[in-house]
Amino acid sequence: MKIRIVVLCLAMTLPGFAFAQQYVEQRQLIDLPTAGTLDRGSYAIDLRMFANGGLLGRVSVGLSPRFMFGISYGGENIIGEGDIDWNPDPGIQARLRVLDETFVLPAVTLGFDSQGYGKYDNALNRYETKSRGIFAVASKNYAILFNLGLHAGLNVSLEDDDDDNELNFFLGADFSLNREVRAFAEYDFGINDNENDLQFGSGTGYFNAGVQWGFSDRLFLQVNLKNLFENGSNHVAREFKIGYFEYF
């Protein structure tokens, strides 16, 4: 009888154990990074669909539990008619976690990301949403319901032909209702995008929100609403994202 009870208890805990082993750290909210990284020997593929028939694909690889890199590429009018307006260059991403999360301290990650989002303006050599460039971000998770993650960071974008290159700050949060549904909110202060290019930013920053449905431990769908404050001349944008995670 004792053996049967032990076997039954183990069987009941195996699903939770399997999920813990397959848990994938949140590496990005909507546009903003977190301190999460890919596990060693794993890779992630995601595809973002945005306005004007735009598509942006990204492939990321984890070389160690602390270091990962990725590459992205896309453009506008890929879905639709007429000529495709490709981005001028692929985006490059790399990040190194310098401090693991503890009970008291957050995880801290340093990184670089040259990929911006939305339409690319050839005259100003910038994306509608500037790339992070060089960034540092701290993340802390709390066991509220399933999980609450809080994130804060700073960055210097290399898209500075508009002479608006100040140090920028951003905040974000993700809230998991269960192991399948997760909500996001983020605010980019836009300090480096509020002076000379008012068609992009007018000083109110960028507030985005989204909902993600992970219908397996490897695959997720996400819907985003961007620029809810309607910063600059841009209106609220709707985006759709699908992502996949796997080990080599």
PyMOL commands that set and color helices and strands:
alter all, ss='L'
color gray80, all
select helices_A, chain A and resi 2-22
alter helices_A, ss='H'
color red, helices_A
select strands_A, chain A and resi 42-50+54-62+67-76+85-86+91-99+107-113+117-121+126-129+133-142+147-156+168-176+181-188+206-213+219-226+237-247
alter strands_A, ss='S'
color yellow, strands_A
deselect
rebuild
show_as cartoon
